Amino acid sequence: MSTGLSELEILRRNALTQLRELGIDPYPPEGYEINTNAADILANYENNKEAYQKVSFAGRIMTRRIMGSAAFVEIQDSTGRIQVYLKRDELCPEEDKTLYNTVFKKLLDLGDFIGIKGYVFTTQTGEISVHVTEFKLLAKSLKPLPIVKRDEDGNIFDGFTDPELRYRQRYVDLTVNPDFKQIFITRSKVINTMRAYFDEQGWMEVETPILQAIHGGAAARPFNTHHNTLDMPLYLRIANELYLKRLIVAGFDGVYEFGKMFRNEGMDRTHNPEFTSMEIYVAYKDYIWMMGMVEACLEKVARATHGSPIVKVGEHEINFAGPYEKLTMYESIQKYTGIDVSAMTEEQLKETCKSLNIEVDPSMGRGKLVDELFSEKVEANLIQPTYITDYPIEMTPLAKKHRSSAGLVERFELFVMGKEIGNAYTELNDPIDQKERFEDQLKLAARGDDEAMAMDDDFIRALEYGMPPTSGLGIGIDRLVMLMTNQSTIQEVLFFPQMRPEKKAKITTDEDFVNAGIPAEWVQVIRKMGFNTVEDLAGANANKVFNDLGGMRKKLKLELTMPSKEDVTAWFS
């Protein structure tokens, strides 16, 4: 007898064995012909009934109602659910009724994949259904699906709703909560719409390294690893910016990449250590031009996913049609705090942060202090799309110095619903200035800033060959999808978000039960009662266990001597 399995799992494995004994392969290798799907039948049958007299499709058994020699079953495929009708004497016209009486009624379970052939009809209650003339088991499910109940209005209750389980077992989540598939369909549409827009402009999609010798292109803590053959450290990229700009040096006028980035930082409702970013670089442009491009692109995305530039997010209606509001970094801080920090020294900024109850530490330079002020006091107020422009030079080592304001760079970040979703520069293409900025970053690293950038000599060398005026943009795809799908956590828009290691349930052997005082002949009865560990049993009520043992002995018709109440009580001592 298998240990660590529930009674239902044991029954399904027994069914698996019986299917094989009947000569039925529960996991057949050959393909299955599909000529339609649930959504197609439900949408088009009434208008073209003749086209659905020989249908073949497949999916999971989700519900079934067996009424003796006939049954109604709901099959779920990738497009939705449809009812099918099975009649014993049509499936088994000969004397042998094993296919219906044994295979279908006793050995198939909810969650099994089956193939269906038949014809479509409308039941007396008006429900479009498939009359089955042939079915085939395609895959046996060994674990029972969670039961999600719906009321007459279709509202779900008692469902598979625990976020930890849903994210960890997304394959179960999307099976029993198929409405959530729309989030990922929308995600695909967001990316494809952006890709199509960029391609229309003549910009080329490229790929750049994920394993990098230098973690550059952003201020973030990297994941590090080691390459054995080269005997050298490598980093999972925190950004692809420096490689994409190398391609602008190489002569491409516009390049973009949708790719995974990795940052060894905290996790919360808007941060996952592995995330998807789109970065694009276009030669002979600046950050002012990029604002217009972003507005045009995001309006296209909103219209593709919602049919309108207006997107409902929480209690707000977000308008993605431009132009968006523009505030400089210093203007935004003054607007929401009443404090002008534009001329403050590092020490003055520290005192200002402390007066506003913002934590500071010795590693923070002027740029980090301004960023903390902005994050704590401004971000949450930026609901409609807003450009925050013209950042202090200390905050942005890869952006060009502002053309008219000393101490600033030509940069904007796009904020929506209080979160940054885009970051753009007029790119720094002066190699001498760039090297000095990297050197300033090394000084910050020496002070303990583990997010400071490293020196990238090869990138400096590339700039020395000459890079034309360029504008670059990065957009966080996960956060953009959160907006377009009205989700408040990043985990909802990732198929498989990062999770803490799963706690494995302790497996108790039969010997463990015997050592706890349970007679060997009663161990499997105890397991059938749902006690898979000694700890489970120890937490139960001794009187109830004694009474249930008597019930199981009778139900299973066991020829075992019933232990006394005193004996059972002793198991709990």
FIFI-711733 format. One record per atom (N, C-alpha, C): y, z, x; residue in one letter. Coordinates in steps of 0.05 Angstrom, whole numbers, plus 5000, padded with zeros to 4 digits. Each point is the difference from the previous one (the first is absolute). Layout:
FIFI-711733
YZXA/...
***
This chain:
FIFI-711733
497650005017M/502450004983M/502550005018M/502049834994S/502549995016S/501550254995S/501350105022T/501750244997T/502949915001T/501850174989G/502849945000G/500849804979G/498249924982L/500649804980L/500150144973L/501849904982S/500150114973S/497649904985S/499550124977E/497849914983E/500349704992E/502549924993L/500449724993L/499549825023L/500750085024E/499549825023E/497049985006E/498650214995I/497149995004I/498749824979I/501050024975L/498949824979L/500649715006L/502349945012R/500649725006R/498349895023R/499450175019R/498249925021R/497249964990R/499250164981N/497349964987N/500049734985N/502249944987A/500249744986A/499849775019A/501350035024L/499949805021L/497149945007L/498550225004T/497249965008T/498449864978T/500550084975Q/498549874977Q/500749714998Q/502649935004L/500849714999L/498449845021L/499850115024R/498549865021R/497149974992R/498950214988E/497249994992E/499549794979E/502149944984L/499849794979L/500549725012L/500549995026G/500649745013G/502849914998G/501950184993I/502849934998I/501550105024I/501349825014D/501650075024D/502650124990D/500650255005P/502550124991P/502549905015P/499549865022Y/502249895016Y/499349725009Y/499849814981P/499149735006P/501949865019P/498949835019P/501749875020P/501549764991P/499049864980E/501249754992E/502550044983E/501749805001G/502550014984G/499549974971G/502150044984Y/499749994970Y/502349824990Y/499249804984E/501949804990E/502150144981E/502549955006I/502250104983I/501649764990I/500349974974N/501749794989N/502350094983N/500250264997T/502350114984T/500350295007T/501950144987N/500450285004N/500950134974N/500250265000A/500750144975A/502749924989A/502049995018A/502749934990A/500249724989A/498649815013D/500049724990D/498849994973D/497750134995I/498749994974I/501850124979I/501150235005L/501750144980L/502549854993L/501149865021A/502549854995A/499749734987A/497749875005N/499849724992N/497849934980N/498250184995Y/497749944982Y/500949904973Y/501950144987E/500849924973E/501149724998E/501249915022N/501349734999N/498149785009N/497750075011N/498149805010N/497250115001N/498950054976K/497450134998K/497749855012K/500249734999E/497849845010E/499750035031E/502150075013A/499950025029A/498650265010A/499350174981Y/498850265008Y/497250054988Y/498649784997Q/497350024990Q/497850035021Q/500949975025K/498250055023K/501650135022K/500150274998V/501650145020V/498250155019V/501050045024S/498650145021S/502050165016S/499750264999F/501950175015F/498650265008F/501450175014A/498750255011A/502050225001A/499050255001G/501750235003G/498450264997G/501550224999R/498850264998R/499550084970R/497850144995I/499650134975I/501850254998I/501950004981M/501850234998M/499450184976M/499149894978T/499150164977T/497749854987T/498450154985R/498049864984R/499250184976R/499349864979R/499150124975R/497449874992R/497850155003I/497449894994I/499250094972I/499349804984M/499350054972M/497249884995M/498050135013G/497349914997G/499549735013G/499649794984S/499349745011S/502549835007S/502350124998A/502549865007A/501950195014A/501949885015A/501950175014A/502649855005A/502250165001F/502649895008F/500750135027F/501049845018V/500650095027V/502849895008V/501650165014E/502549905011E/499649945029E/500749755007I/499849915028I/502849975011I/500450115024Q/502649985013Q/499849835025Q/501649785000D/500249845025D/502850045012D/500849835018S/502650045014S/502349954982S/499649874976T/502249944982T/500250184976T/498050174995G/500150174977G/497350054988G/499950104976R/497550074986R/499549824976R/497449954995I/499349854976I/497350124990I/499749994973Q/497650104988Q/497849785000Q/497550095006V/497849814998V/497950134981V/498549824987Y/498050094980Y/497249915010Y/498150195000L/497349935008L/498150064977L/498149824995K/498050044979K/497349975012K/498350214997R/497450015013R/498349764996R/499749914975D/498149794994D/501049725009D/502649985006E/501049755011E/499750005030E/500450235012L/499650025029L/497049995007L/498350114982C/497150025005C/498649874976C/500049744998P/498749874976P/497050035000P/498750055023E/497150045001E/499350294993E/497550065002E/499150274993E/501050215020E/500349925025D/500950195021D/503050054997D/500750254994K/502850084996K/501150175023K/498649985023T/500850185022T/502949965009T/500949755000L/502749945010L/502150164985L/499650024973Y/502050154984Y/499250304998Y/497550064992N/499350284995N/499950175025N/499349895022T/499850165025T/502349945019T/500449755007V/502049935020V/502850074989V/500749884978F/502850044990F/500450284990F/498250104983K/500550264987K/499750245018K/498049985019K/499350245016K/500849985029K/500149765012L/500449985029L/502849915008L/501549894981L/502849935006L/501850234993L/502250025015D/501950224996D/502949905000D/501850174991L/502849945002L/500749975029L/501649795006G/500749945028G/498449785013G/497649944988D/498449785011D/501449734997D/499749825019F/501049734998F/497849834988F/500749854979I/498049814989I/501449734995I/498349795001G/500949734993G/499249944971G/501849864986I/499649954971I/500149704996I/498249894984K/500249734989K/499750024970K/501649834986G/499950014971G/502249834988G/500750074975Y/502149854986Y/501950204987Y/502449924996V/502150174989V/500049984970V/500550234986F/500250004971F/501950234993F/500650024974T/501850214990T/498350184982T/500150265005T/498450184984T/501350034972T/498550144982Q/501050044973Q/502650175000Q/500450155021T/502550165001T/502249855014T/499549755007G/502149835012G/500250015030G/498150125014E/500250025029E/498549775013E/501549875018I/498849785016I/497950125019I/497649904999S/497850115016S/498249775011S/498250075018V/498149815010V/497250074991V/498749824987H/497250034992H/498349935024H/498550205010V/498549965025V/497349864994V/499549795015T/497449874998T/498450055025T/501450105021E/498650055026E/501750205016E/498850195013F/501550175018F/498450055025F/501450075022K/498650055025K/501450235015K/498550195010L/501150225016L/500949885027L/502550065007L/501149905025L/500450225021L/500550244991A/500350235019A/499750264985A/498250175009K/499550264988K/502050205010K/501350154983S/501850215007S/498550265002S/500150135024L/498550255004L/501650254995L/502749974997K/501750234994K/501349944972K/500050204983P/501249964974P/503049995002P/501349814986L/502949994999L/501250234984L/502450095007P/501350204983P/500449884972P/499850164980I/500349914973I/503050034992I/501349784994V/502850004992V/500049954970V/501050204985K/500049974971K/502749904990K/500049844979R/502449904987R/500050064971R/502450064989D/500150044971D/500449734986D/500350014974E/500249764984E/502449835008E/502050125011D/502449855008D/499849905029D/497850055013G/499749915027G/501050195021G/501050244992N/501050195019N/497650135015N/500350035026I/497950125017I/500250305001I/497750134998F/499950295005F/497450065013F/499950235013D/497650085015D/499249785019D/502049895014G/499549785018G/499750085029G/499749805017F/499850035029F/502850015011F/501250245000T/502950025005T/500850165025T/498150145012D/500650165024D/501049815022D/502550025009P/501049815021P/498349995025P/499150235009E/498450015025E/497549834996E/498650034978L/497649844995L/500649714996L/502249944986R/500849734994R/500649845026R/501550135018Y/500749865025Y/497649985019Y/498350215000R/497750005018R/497949814991R/499649984973Q/498049834989Q/501449784983Q/501649845013R/501549804985R/498149804985R/497749965011Y/498049824987Y/499250114972Y/499950274998V/499450124974V/502549994982V/502350075012D/502650014986D/500549744985D/499849775015L/500749744988L/497849904981L/497650125002T/497949934980T/500550134974T/500650265000V/500350154975V/502950014990V/501949945018N/502849984993N/501149725006N/498949794988P/500749735008P/502949934996P/501550154984D/502949944997D/501450035027D/499050165018F/501450045026F/499749755017F/498249814993K/499849765015K/502649845000K/501650044979Q/502549854997Q/501950075023Q/499950245010I/501750085023I/499449825023I/497549945006F/499249855023F/500349704996F/499849924975I/500749724993I/502949955005I/501750194991T/502949985005T/500650015030T/498650165015R/500450015029R/499649735012R/497849874992S/499449735011S/502249814992S/501050024976K/502149824991K/502650055015K/500650255007V/502450065016V/499949865026V/497750035014I/499749885027I/500049694998I/498649894981N/499849714998N/502749884993N/501650144983T/502749904993T/501850005025T/500050215015M/501650015025M/499149785019M/497449985004R/498949795018R/500949724992R/499849944974A/500849744990A/503049955005A/501650214995Y/502949975005Y/500649935029Y/498750155018F/500549955029F/499149735008F/497649924990D/499049735007D/501849784990D/501250044976E/501949804990E/502449965018E/500750215014Q/502349985019Q/499249885027Q/497449965004G/499149885025G/499450205021G/499850264993W/499350205020W/497050035002W/499050065024M/497149995005M/498850285001M/497750024986E/498550255001E/498450015026E/500250235014V/498650035026V/498550265001V/498550045021E/498650255005E/500650105028E/500450265002T/500750125026T/498050235005T/499950105025P/497950205007P/500350274985P/497850114992I/499950274989I/499650205022I/498349945019L/499750175024L/502149925020L/501750195007Q/502349945018Q/500050195024Q/500949895022A/500150175024A/502450195000A/502149924985I/502450164997I/500750034971I/500450254990H/500750044972H/503049964997H/500749764990G/502849944997G/500749894973G/502649964996G/500949874975G/500950194979G/499650265004A/500850204980A/500050285013A/501350194987A/499950275009A/497950154984A/497650035012A/497850134986A/497950095020A/498350194992R/497950105018R/497549824996R/498949895022P/497849814997P/497250145000P/498049844991F/497250075005F/499349885027F/498650155017N/499349895026N/497049995003N/499149805016T/497149975005T/499749905028T/497549935008H/499549925028H/498249765000H/500749805016H/498349775003H/498350045025H/497350014996N/498250075022N/500049785021N/499849754993T/499749795020T/502549985017T/502350014988L/502549985015L/500850275011L/498750214992D/500650285008D/503050054998D/501049974975M/502850044996M/500550114972M/502150164996P/500750094973P/501149784983P/499550004974L/501149824981L/501050154976L/501749884984Y/501150134977Y/499749824976Y/499450114977L/500249854975L/502949964994L/500849764993R/502849934998R/501450174979R/502550085007I/501750134980I/501949804988I/500249775013A/501649774989A/499249755015A/500649774988N/499449755014N/502649865009N/502250134998E/502649885005E/500349875027E/499250135021L/500549895027L/498449755005L/497649984989Y/498449765003Y/501249774983Y/500950064976L/501249794984L/502549895013L/501650175012K/502549905014K/499349845025K/497750065012R/499149835022R/499549714990R/499149974975L/499649744990L/502649854994L/502150154993I/502649884997I/501049905027I/499550155021V/500649915027V/498449755006V/497649984991A/498249775005A/500949744985A/501950034982G/501149764987G/499449964970G/498750204988F/499649994971F/502650094986F/500849854979D/502450074986D/499750234979D/497550034990G/499550214981G/497050075000G/499450265004V/497250095000V/499850254983V/497850044987Y/499550244985Y/497150085001Y/499550264994E/497350105001E/499750234980E/497949984983F/499150234984F/497850145016F/500450255007G/498050125017G/499950304997G/497950125009K/499650295000K/501550125024K/501450224994M/501250175021M/498750284999M/500250145022F/498750265002F/501950205013F/500550214986R/501850215010R/498750274997R/499850145022N/498650265001N/501850224991N/500649994974E/502050194989E/498950134975E/501650154986G/499250144976G/499249824977G/498750114980M/499249864976M/501350144976M/501149844982D/501150104976D/499949794979D/501750034979R/499949814977R/500949725008R/501549975022T/500949735007T/499249935029T/498350165013H/499249935027H/496950015002H/498949795012N/497249995008N/500049915029N/498250125017P/500149935028P/499449715006P/498749864982E/499649715002E/501449884976E/501849815006F/501549884978F/500549715006F/500949854979T/500449715003T/503049955000T/500849845020S/502849935003S/500249695002S/502249904990M/500749725004M/502449995019M/499849865022E/502349975017E/500649705004E/502549934999I/500949725003I/502449985018I/500149795017Y/502249965018Y/500849714998Y/502749964996V/501049734996V/502349955020V/499749795015A/502049945021A/502649904988A/502250055014Y/502749914993Y/501150134975Y/498950244993K/501050154977K/500850285008K/501550144982D/500750275005D/499350184976D/500750265002Y/499150194980Y/501549954973Y/502349885001I/501549944975I/498449784985I/499249795014W/498349794987W/497450124989W/498950195015M/497450124992M/500350154974M/502350124994M/500350134974M/499749814977M/501149775002G/499749804979G/497249904997G/498649975023M/497249914999M/498350214986M/500450265007V/498450214988V/500450014969V/502549974992E/500650004971E/498549774986E/500149765012A/498749774987A/496950045000A/498950115021C/497150045002C/499150214980C/501350234999L/499150214982L/500449944971L/502149844994E/500249914972E/497749834992E/499149825019K/497749834994K/497550174996K/499750215016V/497750184997V/500050144973V/502450104992A/500250144974A/499449814977A/501049755002R/499549814978R/497049924999R/498849985024A/497149925001A/498350224988A/500750255003T/498350224991T/500850114973T/502549954991H/501050124975H/501449794982H/500449765010G/501349804983G/503050054998G/501150185016S/502850084998S/500850145026S/502549995008P/500950155023P/500150304995P/499850084974I/500150294993I/497250115000I/499650225015V/497450125003V/500350304992V/498350094981K/500050284992K/498550175021K/501450195011V/498950185020V/500650284991V/498150164992G/500550264990G/501849994976G/502250155001E/501949994978E/502349805004E/499849855022H/502249815007H/499249714996H/501949844994E/499649715000E/501449895025E/498449905019I/501049915026I/500649704998I/502449925008N/500849724999N/499849885028N/498149825004F/499649895027F/501749745004F/501549924980A/501849775003A/502550095016A/500749855020G/502350075017G/502749954985G/502250075013P/500250145026P/499550304997P/498950125022Y/499550295000Y/502550155011Y/500250254992E/502250175011E/499750035030E/502250015014K/500050045029K/501750245007K/498950185017L/501450235011L/499350025029L/502050065018T/499250055027T/498750275002T/498550055022M/498750265003M/502050234998M/502349985014Y/502050214999Y/501250034972Y/500649774987E/501150014973E/498150154981E/497449945002S/498150124982S/499950305003S/500150105026I/499950295005I/502650134989I/502249875004Q/502550114990Q/500150004969Q/498849794988K/500049984971K/498450234987K/497850075012Y/498250204988Y/500250285011Y/501550035022T/500450275011T/502950085003T/501749804999G/502950055004G/500750055029G/498149945018I/500550055029I/500149745015I/502149965017D/500249775017D/498850065027D/497749885006V/498650065025V/500449785021V/501649804993S/500249765017S/500950065029S/501750205003A/501150065027A/498850265012A/498050114987M/498950265010M/498449965025M/500150205018T/498350005023T/497250114992T/498249995019E/497250104995E/500150294991E/501650175014E/500150284994E/501350054973E/502049844993Q/501350034974Q/498049924978Q/498449805005L/498049914980L/497950224996L/499250135022K/498150224997K/501050224983K/502650085005E/501250214984E/500249924970E/500749744996T/500249904972T/497350024986T/497949915014C/497350014988C/499350294994C/500550185018K/499350284995K/501550114976K/502549924998S/501650104977S/499049904973S/498549785001L/498849884976L/497050074997L/499150205016N/497250095000N/498049785007N/500849835019I/498349795010I/498950095027I/497450005003E/498850095025E/500649815023E/500650115023V/500449835024V/498450135023V/499449835020D/498750115024D/501249865024D/499550115024P/501349915024P/499549715007P/497749884990S/499449735007S/501749794985S/501450094980M/501649814983M/502549925014M/500349735003G/502549895010G/501949954976G/502249875006R/502049954980R/498949834977R/498449805007G/498949824979G/498250144981G/498250185012K/498150144983K/501450204981K/502250125010L/501550184984L/501349864976L/501249775005V/501249844978V/497849924980V/497749925011D/497849924983D/499150234982D/499850245012E/499250244984E/502050064977E/502549985007L/502150044980L/499749804977L/499749755008F/499749794980F/497550054983F/497850055013S/497550044985S/500150234980S/501250225008E/500150244984E/502049984977E/502349875005K/502250024981K/500749744986K/499049785009V/500849744988V/497749854986V/497749985014E/497949824990E/499450024971E/499650254990A/499150044972A/502049894980A/502549965008N/502049894981N/500049704997N/498449865017L/500149715001L/497849894982L/500649984974I/498049914980I/499949704998I/502249874993Q/500149714999Q/500049895029Q/499149755003P/499949895027P/502750025014P/499950125024T/502550065015T/499549955029T/501949855012Y/499949965029Y/501650225014Y/498750155018I/501550185018I/500349855027I/502549965008T/500549825023T/501350155023T/500149865023D/501650075023D/499350285010D/497750025013Y/498950255009Y/501150085028Y/500150255006P/500750085028P/498249875020P/501149935023I/498449865020I/497650165010I/500350275000E/497850175010E/497549984982E/500449924975M/497749994981M/498449755002M/501149795013T/498749744998T/500149855026T/498150045018P/500149885027P/499449705001P/499249884977L/499349725001L/502149824985L/502150124990A/502049854984A/502549945017A/501349784993K/502449915015K/502450184993K/501750065020K/502450154996K/501749874979K/501350164983H/501649904978H/502349835011H/500549784987R/502049815009R/502950114999R/500550214983S/502750104997S/500350305000S/497850155001S/500150294999S/498550125023S/501550125019A/498750115024A/498250234992A/497850035015G/498150224995G/498049954978G/500249774987L/498149934978L/498449755007L/497949954985V/498549765003V/499849854973V/499349755001E/499949834976E/497250034988E/499850194982R/497450074988R/500450074971R/498049944984F/500050124973F/497250094993F/499950204983E/497550084987E/500449974970E/497949904986L/500149984971L/498650244988L/501550144982F/498950234986F/499849944970F/497750084989V/499649984971V/498550254991V/500950124979M/498850254989M/499850215022M/502150025017G/500150215020G/498249965024G/498749765003K/498349955023K/500749745013K/499850005027E/500549765015E/497649814997E/500649754993I/497949804999I/500449765018I/502449995013G/500549775018G/501950095022G/499849875023N/501650065023N/500649745015N/502549955006A/500749745012A/502250045020A/500049815020Y/502150015021Y/501149715005Y/502450005011T/500649785017T/498850075027T/498149855009E/498350085022E/501550005027E/499550205016L/501150025027L/498749805018L/501649815011N/498949795017N/501250015028N/501550215006D/501250045027D/498050165016D/498649885020P/497950155014P/501050245016P/502549995010I/501150225015I/500550244982I/501349944977D/500550214980D/497350114990D/498149834995Q/497450104990Q/498650185020Q/500249945026K/498750175020K/501450275000K/502650014998E/501550254999E/499250174976E/499649874977R/499250144976R/497250135004R/498249845012F/497350115005F/500250255019F/501749985019E/500450225019E/501050254985E/501849964981D/501050234984D/497650124984D/498249834991Q/497750104985Q/498250175018Q/499749915026L/498450165018L/501250285005L/502750025000K/501350265002K/499350184976K/500049874976L/499350164976L/497150095002L/498249835010A/497250075003A/499750245019A/501650005021A/499950225019A/501050264988A/501649984979R/500950254986R/498050094980R/497849854996G/497950094981G/499849834975G/501549784998D/499949834976D/497549825002D/497950074986D/497549855002D/500049754984D/502349944986E/500349744986E/501749815015E/501150075023A/501749825016A/498449765009A/501449785003M/498749755009M/499450015030M/498049845007A/499349975029A/501449765011A/500249995026M/501149765014M/498049784998M/501049764993D/498349764998D/501149795019D/499150005025D/501149825020D/499549704993D/497749954988D/499449724994D/501949904978D/500750174980F/501949914980F/502749955012F/500950175019I/502549955014I/499949735014I/497749955013R/499749745014R/500249774981R/498850034976A/500249794980A/503049954992A/501550214996L/502849974992L/501649885023L/499150045025E/501549885023E/499749705000E/497949904988Y/499749714997Y/501849894978Y/501050174983G/501949934980G/498849994972G/501250174982M/499249994971M/502549934984M/499949814983P/502349924984P/500850224981P/502549994989P/500750204979P/497950004979P/499250244992T/497750034982T/500550244981T/499049974975S/499950224982S/497150074994S/499450254999G/497250094994G/499950204977G/497850004986L/499750184977L/497150104999L/499750254993G/497450124993G/500150114972G/498049954984I/499850114973I/497350154997I/500150244991G/497550154995G/498749914974G/497849865003I/498749874977I/498950214981I/498950225011D/498950214982D/502250124982D/502350065012R/502150124984R/501149794980R/500249755008L/500949804981L/498149974977L/497450015005V/498049994979V/500250244982V/500550245011M/500550244984M/502149954979M/502249875009L/502249954981L/499149804979L/498749795008M/499249784982M/497850094980M/498650215006T/497950104983T/500650274988T/502450115004N/500950254989N/498150235008N/499450015026Q/498250225010Q/501750185017Q/499450264999S/501550205015S/498750085026S/497549925005T/498750075025T/498949755014T/500149995026I/499149775015I/496949974998I/498650224995Q/497149994998Q/499149834976Q/501749984979E/499249844977E/500049705005E/501549915021V/500349725005V/498349915024V/498550185011L/498249945022L/497150014990L/498449805005F/497250014992F/498750255012F/500450045026F/498550225013F/502050165017F/501650184988P/501850165016P/498550195019P/501450095021Q/498850185019Q/499650274986Q/497650125005M/499350254987M/498950205021M/500250264994R/498850195018R/496949964999R/498650085021P/497049984999P/498850134976P/498149864988E/498850104975E/498150235007E/500350214984K/498250235004K/497349934988K/498050015017K/497349934992K/498750244987K/498749944977A/498650224986A/497550085016A/499550265002K/497750095014K/497449934986K/498149895014I/497549924988I/498050245005I/498950104978T/498150215002T/497249894997T/498250075019T/497249914999T/498450184981T/497649904993D/498250164984D/499350265014D/499849985027E/499350245015E/502250224998E/502549904998D/502250204997D/499750154974D/499249864978F/499650144975F/497750205002F/497849915013V/497750185003V/500850255016V/501649965021N/500850235016N/501850194985N/501349894979A/501750174983A/498450154979A/497449954999G/498350154982G/498949854976G/500849744997I/499149844977I/497249895006I/498150044982P/497349895005P/500149705003P/498449895019A/500149725006A/499749824976A/498250094981E/499449834977E/502449984980E/501950195003W/502449994982W/502449875013W/499849925025V/502449895013V/501049754986V/498249814994Q/500949754987Q/501150054972Q/499050214987V/501150074973V/502950105004V/500450175020I/502750105006I/501949765006I/499049815015R/501749765006R/500649854974R/498149964983K/500549864975K/502050144982K/500250265004M/502050164985M/502849975012M/500249845022G/502749945012G/500750175024G/498250165010F/500550175023F/499049865025F/501949865014N/499249855024N/500250165026N/501350234999T/500250185023T/499350284992T/499350165020V/499550294995V/502650134991V/502249915011E/502650114992E/500649954970E/499349754991D/500349954971D/498550204983D/497650055008L/498350184984L/501150285002L/500950095023A/501050275004A/502450054982A/501549794994G/502450044983G/499449994971G/497549974992A/499349984971A/499450284989A/499750004974N/499350254986N/496950034998N/499050225010A/497050035002A/498749994973A/501250124979N/498850004973N/499949714989N/502149855005K/500149734990K/497949835014K/499850035027V/498049855015V/497250064990V/499450264994F/497450074990F/499449864973F/502050014982N/499649874974N/499749695003N/501649885018D/499949715004D/497349925013D/499050175017L/497449945012L/497849974978L/500150194981G/498149984978G/500349744984G/502649934995G/500549754986G/499049755015G/500449995026M/499149785016M/497049995001M/498750235002R/497050015000R/498949884975R/501350064978K/499049884974K/500749714999K/502449925007K/500949724998K/498349825018K/499450095024L/498549845019L/496950034997L/499250184982K/497250064995K/498650075026K/501250205014L/498950085026L/497850214996L/497949975015E/497850205000E/500550195023E/502250144999L/500750195020L/500350284988L/499350205015T/500350284991T/502950075000T/501150084977M/502850064998M/500650265016M/502049985019P/500750255015P/501350204981P/499650255006S/501250214984S/503050015004S/501450134981K/502950035002K/500750155026K/498450205007E/500550155024E/499749825025E/498049824999D/499649825023D/502549825003D/501049894978V/502349825001V/502550155010V/500350244989T/502350165009T/499950065030T/497650025011A/499750055028A/501049775017A/499949754988W/501049775015W/502950035007W/501550164984F/502950025003F/500850245017F/498150155009S/500650245016S/500649935029S/
***
